Amino acid sequence: MIFIPLPFVETLFLLTLLLQMHRRSDDGLRDQPLFALLIGAYAMQSVLIGLRWGYGISAVLPFQAVLATVIATLAFLSFYDLASEGSIFRTWTTWRHCLPTATVVLLRIVWPEPVGLVIILVFLGYGAALTWLCLTGPDGLVSSRLDGALRSYRSLQLTAAAVLMSAVADIAISLDFSWSDGSHAGEVVAVGNVLALLALGAAASVASSGATVHDRGETEPTAAIAGSAPEDVAATAAAVDALMRTKALYRDTELNLGRLARKLNCPARSVSIAINRVHGASVSQYVNNFRIAEACRLLSETDAPVTSIMFDAGFLSKSNFNREFLRITGTSPTLWRSKNHAALMA
């Protein structure tokens, strides 16, 4: 019987995620190149793990070490890009993240002994950086589509935890080699890495589905509003309300916090703070309140299918639409329509 290591099966799963990313975007994988590269790196690492622990090919170890640092770096950059109003590659400081990988490559050539420790430090560092991004909340992902901001945020949390757990697993493997000559290392690597890569791949796929392409410019900005004083916060909140009501901006399915802030010509953080303080809600919840109100209007005034109304109101995901509709109205769109039609007929 042919033996197929479990990591190879995982590779097929990750490649399927890549194919799904390609199919759901008009520009293929070019819309979210970092997430595409990240899932590709996960798939490649899974192949290397299968070769090492499935067939005992130790020659892949140097490539595993280098690819591990690439994965940690890409995981951070993917979500950091999602938390940035513009492309992160417009600044030279982004390229300093090549240093961890370059360091490991150099050490493999001149001094291999500390490579394991360096990889652990890289994962701890990027795990901490991802955790720091988590502290900003869903509104911190300013380039994430508001329809999928919460899912992207959950993916960020999962990725931060997985990267930190990878560092813990590496420490456990090092201790196992020190105490019992690596007798349990194979099990730790096989189980730990397979589960981690599966979780990370799924998280990256979900996060990329909620991302939007960075805008190259916005037209018709309003007067600049900034500041965190009560009067500034109130003015910003009023400007957002006016924009929503007069231009129905909530109907834009690709709307994100960054795009909304550019419409107002003020920092994304100012918009987030204003909505949080005045309305007591996240930006996505605030916008979804308008979307659900519009959906209710269409449900009561038209006979259009629920799916069509979902898109007209600004939602792309049926699960998000149903969840937000339930949160605000306490029922499903179909039941809401039937109850309101019955009330009108009475």
Phi and psi in degrees as GROMACS dihedral restraints (atoms count N, CA, C in turn):
[ dihedral_restraints ]
;  ai    aj    ak    al  type     phi  dphi    fc
    3     4     5     6     1   -73.4    20    10
    4     5     6     7     1   130.2    20    10
    6     7     8     9     1   -92.3    20    10
    7     8     9    10     1   121.2    20    10
    9    10    11    12     1  -115.2    20    10
   10    11    12    13     1   110.2    20    10
   12    13    14    15     1   -59.6    20    10
   13    14    15    16     1   146.0    20    10
   15    16    17    18     1   -55.6    20    10
   16    17    18    19     1   -38.5    20    10
   18    19    20    21     1   -58.1    20    10
   19    20    21    22     1   -28.8    20    10
   21    22    23    24     1   -68.4    20    10
   22    23    24    25     1   -37.4    20    10
   24    25    26    27     1   -64.2    20    10
   25    26    27    28     1   -40.4    20    10
   27    28    29    30     1   -62.1    20    10
   28    29    30    31     1   -37.1    20    10
   30    31    32    33     1   -60.0    20    10
   31    32    33    34     1   -41.8    20    10
   33    34    35    36     1   -61.3    20    10
   34    35    36    37     1   -39.8    20    10
   36    37    38    39     1   -62.5    20    10
   37    38    39    40     1   -44.9    20    10
   39    40    41    42     1   -66.1    20    10
   40    41    42    43     1   -38.6    20    10
   42    43    44    45     1   -66.4    20    10
   43    44    45    46     1   -32.8    20    10
   45    46    47    48     1   -64.4    20    10
   46    47    48    49     1   -39.6    20    10
   48    49    50    51     1   -62.0    20    10
   49    50    51    52     1   -40.7    20    10
   51    52    53    54     1   -62.4    20    10
   52    53    54    55     1   -41.8    20    10
   54    55    56    57     1   -63.7    20    10
   55    56    57    58     1   -40.3    20    10
   57    58    59    60     1   -63.8    20    10
   58    59    60    61     1   -40.8    20    10
   60    61    62    63     1   -59.5    20    10
   61    62    63    64     1   -41.8    20    10
   63    64    65    66     1   -65.3    20    10
   64    65    66    67     1   -40.5    20    10
   66    67    68    69     1   -73.6    20    10
   67    68    69    70     1   -32.6    20    10
   69    70    71    72     1   -84.9    20    10
   70    71    72    73     1    -0.6    20    10
   72    73    74    75     1  -118.1    20    10
   73    74    75    76     1   139.6    20    10
   75    76    77    78     1   -64.6    20    10
   76    77    78    79     1   -33.1    20    10
   78    79    80    81     1  -100.1    20    10
   79    80    81    82     1    19.8    20    10
   81    82    83    84     1    65.8    20    10
   82    83    84    85     1  -135.6    20    10
   84    85    86    87     1   -86.0    20    10
   85    86    87    88     1    -2.8    20    10
   87    88    89    90     1   -74.0    20    10
   88    89    90    91     1   -20.5    20    10
   90    91    92    93     1   -63.6    20    10
   91    92    93    94     1   -41.8    20    10
   93    94    95    96     1  -130.1    20    10
   94    95    96    97     1    71.8    20    10
   96    97    98    99     1   -63.9    20    10
   97    98    99   100     1   -34.5    20    10
   99   100   101   102     1   -66.6    20    10
  100   101   102   103     1   -45.5    20    10
  102   103   104   105     1   -66.0    20    10
  103   104   105   106     1   -35.6    20    10
  105   106   107   108     1   -64.7    20    10
  106   107   108   109     1   -44.8    20    10
  108   109   110   111     1   -63.1    20    10
  109   110   111   112     1   -38.0    20    10
  111   112   113   114     1   -63.4    20    10
  112   113   114   115     1   -48.3    20    10
  114   115   116   117     1   -65.5    20    10
  115   116   117   118     1   -36.8    20    10
  117   118   119   120     1   -62.0    20    10
  118   119   120   121     1   -39.6    20    10
  120   121   122   123     1   -66.4    20    10
  121   122   123   124     1   -39.0    20    10
  123   124   125   126     1   -59.3    20    10
  124   125   126   127     1   -44.6    20    10
  126   127   128   129     1   -63.3    20    10
  127   128   129   130     1   -42.4    20    10
  129   130   131   132     1   -65.4    20    10
  130   131   132   133     1   -41.6    20    10
  132   133   134   135     1   -64.6    20    10
  133   134   135   136     1   -36.4    20    10
  135   136   137   138     1   -63.5    20    10
  136   137   138   139     1   -38.9    20    10
  138   139   140   141     1   -62.7    20    10
  139   140   141   142     1   -45.1    20    10
  141   142   143   144     1   -63.2    20    10
  142   143   144   145     1   -39.0    20    10
  144   145   146   147     1   -64.2    20    10
  145   146   147   148     1   -40.4    20    10
  147   148   149   150     1   -63.7    20    10
  148   149   150   151     1   -40.4    20    10
  150   151   152   153     1   -66.8    20    10
  151   152   153   154     1   -40.1    20    10
  153   154   155   156     1   -72.3    20    10
  154   155   156   157     1   -52.1    20    10
  156   157   158   159     1   -96.9    20    10
  157   158   159   160     1   -14.3    20    10
  159   160   161   162     1   -89.8    20    10
  160   161   162   163     1   -37.4    20    10
  162   163   164   165     1  -120.5    20    10
  163   164   165   166     1     3.0    20    10
  165   166   167   168     1    68.4    20    10
  166   167   168   169     1    27.8    20    10
  168   169   170   171     1   -87.9    20    10
  169   170   171   172     1    96.6    20    10
  171   172   173   174     1   -77.5    20    10
  172   173   174   175     1   -10.6    20    10
  174   175   176   177     1   -65.8    20    10
  175   176   177   178     1   -15.3    20    10
  177   178   179   180     1   -84.9    20    10
  178   179   180   181     1    -6.7    20    10
  180   181   182   183     1   -56.5    20    10
  181   182   183   184     1   -44.7    20    10
  183   184   185   186     1   -59.7    20    10
  184   185   186   187     1   -38.5    20    10
  186   187   188   189     1   -69.2    20    10
  187   188   189   190     1   -35.5    20    10
  189   190   191   192     1   -61.3    20    10
  190   191   192   193     1   -43.3    20    10
  192   193   194   195     1   -62.8    20    10
  193   194   195   196     1   -46.1    20    10
  195   196   197   198     1   -66.2    20    10
  196   197   198   199     1   -44.0    20    10
  198   199   200   201     1   -66.4    20    10
  199   200   201   202     1   -30.3    20    10
  201   202   203   204     1   -60.3    20    10
  202   203   204   205     1   -42.9    20    10
  204   205   206   207     1   -69.4    20    10
  205   206   207   208     1   -33.6    20    10
  207   208   209   210     1   -63.0    20    10
  208   209   210   211     1   -42.4    20    10
  210   211   212   213     1   -63.2    20    10
  211   212   213   214     1   -47.2    20    10
  213   214   215   216     1   -60.3    20    10
  214   215   216   217     1   -42.4    20    10
  216   217   218   219     1   -66.1    20    10
  217   218   219   220     1   -47.2    20    10
  219   220   221   222     1   -64.0    20    10
  220   221   222   223     1   -36.1    20    10
  222   223   224   225     1   -60.3    20    10
  223   224   225   226     1   -44.8    20    10
  225   226   227   228     1   -68.0    20    10
  226   227   228   229     1   -47.9    20    10
  228   229   230   231     1   -62.8    20    10
  229   230   231   232     1   -34.9    20    10
  231   232   233   234     1   -61.2    20    10
  232   233   234   235     1   -46.3    20    10
  234   235   236   237     1   -79.8    20    10
  235   236   237   238     1   -29.9    20    10
  237   238   239   240     1   -64.5    20    10
  238   239   240   241     1   -37.6    20    10
  240   241   242   243     1   -64.9    20    10
  241   242   243   244     1   -36.6    20    10
  243   244   245   246     1   -69.1    20    10
  244   245   246   247     1   -23.8    20    10
  246   247   248   249     1   -94.4    20    10
  247   248   249   250     1     4.6    20    10
  249   250   251   252     1  -109.4    20    10
  250   251   252   253     1   144.3    20    10
  252   253   254   255     1   -75.0    20    10
  253   254   255   256     1   -26.9    20    10
  255   256   257   258     1  -125.1    20    10
  256   257   258   259     1   175.3    20    10
  258   259   260   261     1   -64.2    20    10
  259   260   261   262     1   131.8    20    10
  261   262   263   264     1   -69.9    20    10
  262   263   264   265     1   -15.7    20    10
  264   265   266   267     1   -82.6    20    10
  265   266   267   268     1     1.8    20    10
  267   268   269   270     1   -79.7    20    10
  268   269   270   271     1   -11.2    20    10
  270   271   272   273     1  -114.3    20    10
  271   272   273   274     1   141.9    20    10
  273   274   275   276     1   -68.3    20    10
  274   275   276   277     1   -24.5    20    10
  276   277   278   279     1   -63.0    20    10
  277   278   279   280     1   -23.5    20    10
  279   280   281   282     1   -62.5    20    10
  280   281   282   283     1   -33.9    20    10
  282   283   284   285     1   -72.2    20    10
  283   284   285   286     1   -11.4    20    10
  285   286   287   288     1   -68.2    20    10
  286   287   288   289     1   -16.3    20    10
  288   289   290   291     1   -72.4    20    10
  289   290   291   292     1    -3.8    20    10
  291   292   293   294     1   -77.1    20    10
  292   293   294   295     1   -16.1    20    10
  294   295   296   297     1   -60.8    20    10
  295   296   297   298     1   -43.5    20    10
  297   298   299   300     1   -56.8    20    10
  298   299   300   301     1   -44.9    20    10
  300   301   302   303     1   -66.4    20    10
  301   302   303   304     1   -43.4    20    10
  303   304   305   306     1   -62.0    20    10
  304   305   306   307     1   -37.6    20    10
  306   307   308   309     1   -64.1    20    10
  307   308   309   310     1   -44.4    20    10
  309   310   311   312     1   -65.6    20    10
  310   311   312   313     1   -40.8    20    10
  312   313   314   315     1   -60.1    20    10
  313   314   315   316     1   -45.5    20    10
  315   316   317   318     1   -64.7    20    10
  316   317   318   319     1   -43.1    20    10
  318   319   320   321     1   -65.4    20    10
  319   320   321   322     1   -36.2    20    10
  321   322   323   324     1   -60.5    20    10
  322   323   324   325     1   -27.7    20    10
  324   325   326   327     1   -86.1    20    10
  325   326   327   328     1   -44.6    20    10
  327   328   329   330     1  -104.1    20    10
  328   329   330   331     1   -27.3    20    10
  330   331   332   333     1  -158.6    20    10
  331   332   333   334     1    82.4    20    10
  333   334   335   336     1   -69.3    20    10
  334   335   336   337     1   -22.0    20    10
  336   337   338   339     1   -54.5    20    10
  337   338   339   340     1   -46.0    20    10
  339   340   341   342     1   -84.7    20    10
  340   341   342   343     1     6.7    20    10
  342   343   344   345     1   -58.4    20    10
  343   344   345   346     1   -43.7    20    10
  345   346   347   348     1   -58.8    20    10
  346   347   348   349     1   -44.0    20    10
  348   349   350   351     1   -64.6    20    10
  349   350   351   352     1   -40.8    20    10
  351   352   353   354     1   -62.7    20    10
  352   353   354   355     1   -41.8    20    10
  354   355   356   357     1   -62.5    20    10
  355   356   357   358     1   -42.5    20    10
  357   358   359   360     1   -60.1    20    10
  358   359   360   361     1   -44.4    20    10
  360   361   362   363     1   -64.4    20    10
  361   362   363   364     1   -38.2    20    10
  363   364   365   366     1   -62.7    20    10
  364   365   366   367     1   -45.4    20    10
  366   367   368   369     1   -67.1    20    10
  367   368   369   370     1   -39.3    20    10
  369   370   371   372     1   -63.8    20    10
  370   371   372   373     1   -41.7    20    10
  372   373   374   375     1   -64.3    20    10
  373   374   375   376     1   -48.7    20    10
  375   376   377   378     1   -73.4    20    10
  376   377   378   379     1   -29.3    20    10
  378   379   380   381     1   -63.5    20    10
  379   380   381   382     1   -41.5    20    10
  381   382   383   384     1   -65.7    20    10
  382   383   384   385     1   -39.7    20    10
  384   385   386   387     1   -64.6    20    10
  385   386   387   388     1   -40.5    20    10
  387   388   389   390     1   -66.4    20    10
  388   389   390   391     1   -37.7    20    10
  390   391   392   393     1   -63.1    20    10
  391   392   393   394     1   -38.9    20    10
  393   394   395   396     1   -61.3    20    10
  394   395   396   397     1   -40.3    20    10
  396   397   398   399     1   -62.7    20    10
  397   398   399   400     1   -35.1    20    10
  399   400   401   402     1   -61.7    20    10
  400   401   402   403     1   -32.0    20    10
  402   403   404   405     1   -65.2    20    10
  403   404   405   406     1   -19.3    20    10
  405   406   407   408     1   -78.9    20    10
  406   407   408   409     1   -11.2    20    10
  408   409   410   411     1    78.2    20    10
  409   410   411   412     1   179.0    20    10
  411   412   413   414     1   -58.2    20    10
  412   413   414   415     1   -32.5    20    10
  414   415   416   417     1   -68.5    20    10
  415   416   417   418     1   -15.3    20    10
  417   418   419   420     1   -70.7    20    10
  418   419   420   421     1   -21.4    20    10
  420   421   422   423     1   -87.9    20    10
  421   422   423   424     1    73.8    20    10
  423   424   425   426     1   -66.8    20    10
  424   425   426   427     1   -21.8    20    10
  426   427   428   429     1   -97.8    20    10
  427   428   429   430     1     5.0    20    10
  429   430   431   432     1   -85.0    20    10
  430   431   432   433     1   134.1    20    10
  432   433   434   435     1   -56.3    20    10
  433   434   435   436     1   132.9    20    10
  435   436   437   438     1   -60.2    20    10
  436   437   438   439     1   -28.3    20    10
  438   439   440   441     1   -64.9    20    10
  439   440   441   442     1   -26.2    20    10
  441   442   443   444     1  -123.0    20    10
  442   443   444   445     1    17.7    20    10
  444   445   446   447     1   -62.0    20    10
  445   446   447   448     1   -42.0    20    10
  447   448   449   450     1   -66.0    20    10
  448   449   450   451     1   -41.3    20    10
  450   451   452   453     1   -64.6    20    10
  451   452   453   454     1   -40.2    20    10
  453   454   455   456     1   -63.8    20    10
  454   455   456   457     1   -38.4    20    10
  456   457   458   459     1   -67.0    20    10
  457   458   459   460     1   -42.3    20    10
  459   460   461   462     1   -62.2    20    10
  460   461   462   463     1   -37.1    20    10
  462   463   464   465     1   -65.2    20    10
  463   464   465   466     1   -38.8    20    10
  465   466   467   468     1   -61.7    20    10
  466   467   468   469     1   -45.1    20    10
  468   469   470   471     1   -61.5    20    10
  469   470   471   472     1   -43.7    20    10
  471   472   473   474     1   -63.6    20    10
  472   473   474   475     1   -41.3    20    10
  474   475   476   477     1   -65.5    20    10
  475   476   477   478     1   -42.6    20    10
  477   478   479   480     1   -59.6    20    10
  478   479   480   481     1   -45.1    20    10
  480   481   482   483     1   -65.1    20    10
  481   482   483   484     1   -41.8    20    10
  483   484   485   486     1   -66.9    20    10
  484   485   486   487     1   -39.7    20    10
  486   487   488   489     1   -65.3    20    10
  487   488   489   490     1   -42.5    20    10
  489   490   491   492     1   -65.7    20    10
  490   491   492   493     1   -39.5    20    10
  492   493   494   495     1   -67.7    20    10
  493   494   495   496     1   -29.9    20    10
  495   496   497   498     1   -63.7    20    10
  496   497   498   499     1   -39.1    20    10
  498   499   500   501     1   -64.8    20    10
  499   500   501   502     1   -41.7    20    10
  501   502   503   504     1   -63.0    20    10
  502   503   504   505     1   -40.4    20    10
  504   505   506   507     1   -63.8    20    10
  505   506   507   508     1   -40.1    20    10
  507   508   509   510     1   -63.7    20    10
  508   509   510   511     1   -39.0    20    10
  510   511   512   513     1   -64.0    20    10
  511   512   513   514     1   -42.3    20    10
  513   514   515   516     1   -62.2    20    10
  514   515   516   517     1   -39.6    20    10
  516   517   518   519     1   -65.1    20    10
  517   518   519   520     1   -42.8    20    10
  519   520   521   522     1   -61.5    20    10
  520   521   522   523     1   -42.5    20    10
  522   523   524   525     1   -66.6    20    10
  523   524   525   526     1   -36.4    20    10
  525   526   527   528     1   -63.9    20    10
  526   527   528   529     1   -40.0    20    10
  528   529   530   531     1   -67.0    20    10
  529   530   531   532     1   -33.4    20    10
  531   532   533   534     1   -73.5    20    10
  532   533   534   535     1   -38.1    20    10
  534   535   536   537     1   -94.9    20    10
  535   536   537   538     1   -36.1    20    10
  537   538   539   540     1  -134.3    20    10
  538   539   540   541     1    27.3    20    10
  540   541   542   543     1    57.7    20    10
  541   542   543   544     1    32.1    20    10
  543   544   545   546     1    72.7    20    10
  544   545   546   547     1    26.8    20    10
  546   547   548   549     1   -67.8    20    10
  547   548   549   550     1   -22.9    20    10
  549   550   551   552     1  -110.3    20    10
  550   551   552   553     1     3.2    20    10
  552   553   554   555     1   -61.1    20    10
  553   554   555   556     1   -41.0    20    10
  555   556   557   558     1   -59.5    20    10
  556   557   558   559     1   -45.1    20    10
  558   559   560   561     1   -64.9    20    10
  559   560   561   562     1   -42.2    20    10
  561   562   563   564     1   -61.7    20    10
  562   563   564   565     1   -46.3    20    10
  564   565   566   567     1   -66.1    20    10
  565   566   567   568     1   -47.4    20    10
  567   568   569   570     1   -60.6    20    10
  568   569   570   571     1   -51.3    20    10
  570   571   572   573     1   -73.3    20    10
  571   572   573   574     1   -49.3    20    10
  573   574   575   576     1   -61.5    20    10
  574   575   576   577     1   -48.8    20    10
  576   577   578   579     1   -70.0    20    10
  577   578   579   580     1   -39.2    20    10
  579   580   581   582     1   -62.2    20    10
  580   581   582   583     1   -47.7    20    10
  582   583   584   585     1   -64.7    20    10
  583   584   585   586     1   -42.1    20    10
  585   586   587   588     1   -64.4    20    10
  586   587   588   589     1   -45.1    20    10
  588   589   590   591     1   -67.6    20    10
  589   590   591   592     1   -35.7    20    10
  591   592   593   594     1   -62.3    20    10
  592   593   594   595     1   -47.2    20    10
  594   595   596   597     1   -63.9    20    10
  595   596   597   598     1   -43.9    20    10
  597   598   599   600     1   -65.8    20    10
  598   599   600   601     1   -41.0    20    10
  600   601   602   603     1   -63.4    20    10
  601   602   603   604     1   -44.6    20    10
  603   604   605   606     1   -63.5    20    10
  604   605   606   607     1   -41.2    20    10
  606   607   608   609     1   -63.1    20    10
  607   608   609   610     1   -43.4    20    10
  609   610   611   612     1   -64.7    20    10
  610   611   612   613     1   -39.0    20    10
  612   613   614   615     1   -65.0    20    10
  613   614   615   616     1   -43.4    20    10
  615   616   617   618     1   -65.2    20    10
  616   617   618   619     1   -44.7    20    10
  618   619   620   621     1   -63.4    20    10
  619   620   621   622     1   -40.3    20    10
  621   622   623   624     1   -66.9    20    10
  622   623   624   625     1   -29.1    20    10
  624   625   626   627     1   -69.7    20    10
  625   626   627   628     1   -21.7    20    10
  627   628   629   630     1   -97.5    20    10
  628   629   630   631     1     0.4    20    10
  630   631   632   633     1   -87.6    20    10
  631   632   633   634     1   154.1    20    10
  633   634   635   636     1  -118.8    20    10
  634   635   636   637     1   158.2    20    10
  636   637   638   639     1   -70.4    20    10
  637   638   639   640     1   137.0    20    10
  639   640   641   642     1   -60.6    20    10
  640   641   642   643     1   129.7    20    10
  642   643   644   645     1   -70.1    20    10
  643   644   645   646     1   142.6    20    10
  645   646   647   648     1   -92.1    20    10
  646   647   648   649     1    -7.7    20    10
  648   649   650   651     1   170.4    20    10
  649   650   651   652     1   155.6    20    10
  651   652   653   654     1  -127.8    20    10
  652   653   654   655     1   147.5    20    10
  654   655   656   657     1  -104.3    20    10
  655   656   657   658     1   164.9    20    10
  657   658   659   660     1    53.2    20    10
  658   659   660   661     1    52.0    20    10
  660   661   662   663     1   -70.8    20    10
  661   662   663   664     1   149.5    20    10
  663   664   665   666     1   -86.6    20    10
  664   665   666   667     1  -178.5    20    10
  666   667   668   669     1   -62.8    20    10
  667   668   669   670     1   146.4    20    10
  669   670   671   672     1   -66.0    20    10
  670   671   672   673     1   137.7    20    10
  672   673   674   675     1  -132.6    20    10
  673   674   675   676     1   129.4    20    10
  675   676   677   678     1  -151.1    20    10
  676   677   678   679     1   168.7    20    10
  678   679   680   681     1   109.7    20    10
  679   680   681   682     1   159.0    20    10
  681   682   683   684     1  -117.6    20    10
  682   683   684   685     1     6.7    20    10
  684   685   686   687     1   -64.9    20    10
  685   686   687   688     1   153.8    20    10
  687   688   689   690     1   -52.1    20    10
  688   689   690   691     1   -41.3    20    10
  690   691   692   693     1   -68.4    20    10
  691   692   693   694     1   -35.5    20    10
  693   694   695   696     1   -68.1    20    10
  694   695   696   697     1   -41.5    20    10
  696   697   698   699     1   -61.6    20    10
  697   698   699   700     1   -45.1    20    10
  699   700   701   702     1   -63.9    20    10
  700   701   702   703     1   -40.0    20    10
  702   703   704   705     1   -65.3    20    10
  703   704   705   706     1   -41.3    20    10
  705   706   707   708     1   -64.3    20    10
  706   707   708   709     1   -45.2    20    10
  708   709   710   711     1   -61.4    20    10
  709   710   711   712     1   -40.4    20    10
  711   712   713   714     1   -65.2    20    10
  712   713   714   715     1   -38.4    20    10
  714   715   716   717     1   -65.9    20    10
  715   716   717   718     1   -39.3    20    10
  717   718   719   720     1   -64.6    20    10
  718   719   720   721     1   -45.5    20    10
  720   721   722   723     1   -57.2    20    10
  721   722   723   724     1   -45.3    20    10
  723   724   725   726     1   -62.7    20    10
  724   725   726   727     1   -40.7    20    10
  726   727   728   729     1   -64.5    20    10
  727   728   729   730     1   -40.0    20    10
  729   730   731   732     1   -66.6    20    10
  730   731   732   733     1   -41.7    20    10
  732   733   734   735     1   -79.1    20    10
  733   734   735   736     1   -37.0    20    10
  735   736   737   738     1   -84.6    20    10
  736   737   738   739     1   -34.1    20    10
  738   739   740   741     1  -112.4    20    10
  739   740   741   742     1    -0.2    20    10
  741   742   743   744     1    48.7    20    10
  742   743   744   745     1    46.0    20    10
  744   745   746   747     1   -62.3    20    10
  745   746   747   748     1   -24.0    20    10
  747   748   749   750     1   -62.1    20    10
  748   749   750   751     1   -18.2    20    10
  750   751   752   753     1   -78.4    20    10
  751   752   753   754     1    -8.4    20    10
  753   754   755   756     1   -74.7    20    10
  754   755   756   757     1   110.2    20    10
  756   757   758   759     1   -65.9    20    10
  757   758   759   760     1   -21.8    20    10
  759   760   761   762     1   -96.6    20    10
  760   761   762   763     1    11.0    20    10
  762   763   764   765     1   -63.3    20    10
  763   764   765   766     1   133.5    20    10
  765   766   767   768     1  -134.8    20    10
  766   767   768   769     1   172.8    20    10
  768   769   770   771     1   -62.3    20    10
  769   770   771   772     1   -39.4    20    10
  771   772   773   774     1   -61.5    20    10
  772   773   774   775     1   -43.6    20    10
  774   775   776   777     1   -66.2    20    10
  775   776   777   778     1   -40.6    20    10
  777   778   779   780     1   -62.6    20    10
  778   779   780   781     1   -42.0    20    10
  780   781   782   783     1   -65.2    20    10
  781   782   783   784     1   -37.9    20    10
  783   784   785   786     1   -67.5    20    10
  784   785   786   787     1   -33.0    20    10
  786   787   788   789     1   -61.5    20    10
  787   788   789   790     1   -33.3    20    10
  789   790   791   792     1   -92.2    20    10
  790   791   792   793     1    -8.0    20    10
  792   793   794   795     1    58.7    20    10
  793   794   795   796     1    45.3    20    10
  795   796   797   798     1  -145.6    20    10
  796   797   798   799     1   163.7    20    10
  798   799   800   801     1   -62.0    20    10
  799   800   801   802     1   146.7    20    10
  801   802   803   804     1   -60.1    20    10
  802   803   804   805     1   -36.7    20    10
  804   805   806   807     1   -62.7    20    10
  805   806   807   808     1   -37.2    20    10
  807   808   809   810     1   -63.8    20    10
  808   809   810   811     1   -40.9    20    10
  810   811   812   813     1   -64.4    20    10
  811   812   813   814     1   -44.9    20    10
  813   814   815   816     1   -61.4    20    10
  814   815   816   817     1   -46.4    20    10
  816   817   818   819     1   -61.7    20    10
  817   818   819   820     1   -44.0    20    10
  819   820   821   822     1   -61.3    20    10
  820   821   822   823     1   -45.8    20    10
  822   823   824   825     1   -68.0    20    10
  823   824   825   826     1   -40.6    20    10
  825   826   827   828     1   -60.2    20    10
  826   827   828   829     1   -45.8    20    10
  828   829   830   831     1   -76.1    20    10
  829   830   831   832     1   -42.6    20    10
  831   832   833   834     1   -79.6    20    10
  832   833   834   835     1   -42.1    20    10
  834   835   836   837     1  -104.0    20    10
  835   836   837   838     1    -9.8    20    10
  837   838   839   840     1    63.0    20    10
  838   839   840   841     1    34.9    20    10
  840   841   842   843     1  -144.7    20    10
  841   842   843   844     1   161.2    20    10
  843   844   845   846     1   -73.6    20    10
  844   845   846   847     1   166.1    20    10
  846   847   848   849     1   -61.6    20    10
  847   848   849   850     1   -41.9    20    10
  849   850   851   852     1   -64.1    20    10
  850   851   852   853     1   -40.9    20    10
  852   853   854   855     1   -64.7    20    10
  853   854   855   856     1   -41.6    20    10
  855   856   857   858     1   -60.4    20    10
  856   857   858   859     1   -49.0    20    10
  858   859   860   861     1   -66.7    20    10
  859   860   861   862     1   -38.9    20    10
  861   862   863   864     1   -66.3    20    10
  862   863   864   865     1   -26.0    20    10
  864   865   866   867     1   -61.2    20    10
  865   866   867   868     1   -42.5    20    10
  867   868   869   870     1   -65.6    20    10
  868   869   870   871     1   -40.8    20    10
  870   871   872   873     1   -64.4    20    10
  871   872   873   874     1   -42.6    20    10
  873   874   875   876     1   -68.8    20    10
  874   875   876   877     1   -36.8    20    10
  876   877   878   879     1   -61.1    20    10
  877   878   879   880     1   -41.6    20    10
  879   880   881   882     1   -66.4    20    10
  880   881   882   883     1   -39.9    20    10
  882   883   884   885     1   -62.4    20    10
  883   884   885   886     1   -41.4    20    10
  885   886   887   888     1   -63.0    20    10
  886   887   888   889     1   -40.3    20    10
  888   889   890   891     1   -62.2    20    10
  889   890   891   892     1   -45.4    20    10
  891   892   893   894     1   -67.6    20    10
  892   893   894   895     1   -36.3    20    10
  894   895   896   897     1   -65.0    20    10
  895   896   897   898     1   -36.1    20    10
  897   898   899   900     1   -85.4    20    10
  898   899   900   901     1   -28.3    20    10
  900   901   902   903     1  -101.5    20    10
  901   902   903   904     1   -13.6    20    10
  903   904   905   906     1  -131.1    20    10
  904   905   906   907     1   168.6    20    10
  906   907   908   909     1  -107.5    20    10
  907   908   909   910     1    19.2    20    10
  909   910   911   912     1   -63.7    20    10
  910   911   912   913     1   148.1    20    10
  912   913   914   915     1   -59.9    20    10
  913   914   915   916     1   151.0    20    10
  915   916   917   918     1   -59.4    20    10
  916   917   918   919     1   -39.5    20    10
  918   919   920   921     1   -62.5    20    10
  919   920   921   922     1   -41.7    20    10
  921   922   923   924     1   -64.1    20    10
  922   923   924   925     1   -40.9    20    10
  924   925   926   927     1   -64.7    20    10
  925   926   927   928     1   -37.7    20    10
  927   928   929   930     1   -56.4    20    10
  928   929   930   931     1   -48.3    20    10
  930   931   932   933     1   -67.2    20    10
  931   932   933   934     1   -41.2    20    10
  933   934   935   936     1   -63.5    20    10
  934   935   936   937     1   -30.4    20    10
  936   937   938   939     1   -81.3    20    10
  937   938   939   940     1   -13.4    20    10
  939   940   941   942     1   115.0    20    10
  940   941   942   943     1     4.1    20    10
  942   943   944   945     1   -95.0    20    10
  943   944   945   946     1   145.7    20    10
  945   946   947   948     1  -108.5    20    10
  946   947   948   949     1   -27.5    20    10
  948   949   950   951     1  -105.7    20    10
  949   950   951   952     1   126.7    20    10
  951   952   953   954     1   -65.7    20    10
  952   953   954   955     1   -37.1    20    10
  954   955   956   957     1   -64.8    20    10
  955   956   957   958     1   -41.9    20    10
  957   958   959   960     1   -65.3    20    10
  958   959   960   961     1   -41.6    20    10
  960   961   962   963     1   -60.4    20    10
  961   962   963   964     1   -48.3    20    10
  963   964   965   966     1   -65.3    20    10
  964   965   966   967     1   -39.3    20    10
  966   967   968   969     1   -64.6    20    10
  967   968   969   970     1   -47.0    20    10
  969   970   971   972     1   -68.8    20    10
  970   971   972   973     1   -35.7    20    10
  972   973   974   975     1   -63.2    20    10
  973   974   975   976     1   -41.9    20    10
  975   976   977   978     1   -66.4    20    10
  976   977   978   979     1   -39.6    20    10
  978   979   980   981     1   -61.5    20    10
  979   980   981   982     1   -40.1    20    10
  981   982   983   984     1   -89.6    20    10
  982   983   984   985     1   -40.9    20    10
  984   985   986   987     1  -102.9    20    10
  985   986   987   988     1   -17.3    20    10
  987   988   989   990     1    81.3    20    10
  988   989   990   991     1     9.4    20    10
  990   991   992   993     1  -151.3    20    10
  991   992   993   994     1  -179.5    20    10
  993   994   995   996     1   -89.5    20    10
  994   995   996   997     1   160.2    20    10
  996   997   998   999     1   -57.8    20    10
  997   998   999  1000     1   -41.0    20    10
  999  1000  1001  1002     1   -65.1    20    10
 1000  1001  1002  1003     1   -45.4    20    10
 1002  1003  1004  1005     1   -66.7    20    10
 1003  1004  1005  1006     1   -38.1    20    10
 1005  1006  1007  1008     1   -61.7    20    10
 1006  1007  1008  1009     1   -43.4    20    10
 1008  1009  1010  1011     1   -64.2    20    10
 1009  1010  1011  1012     1   -44.9    20    10
 1011  1012  1013  1014     1   -64.5    20    10
 1012  1013  1014  1015     1   -39.8    20    10
 1014  1015  1016  1017     1   -66.1    20    10
 1015  1016  1017  1018     1   -42.2    20    10
 1017  1018  1019  1020     1   -72.8    20    10
 1018  1019  1020  1021     1   -33.6    20    10
 1020  1021  1022  1023     1   -66.4    20    10
 1021  1022  1023  1024     1   -38.9    20    10
 1023  1024  1025  1026     1   -65.4    20    10
 1024  1025  1026  1027     1   -38.7    20    10
 1026  1027  1028  1029     1   -65.9    20    10
 1027  1028  1029  1030     1   -38.0    20    10
 1029  1030  1031  1032     1   -69.6    20    10
 1030  1031  1032  1033     1   -33.0    20    10
 1032  1033  1034  1035     1   -75.7    20    10
 1033  1034  1035  1036     1   -24.0    20    10
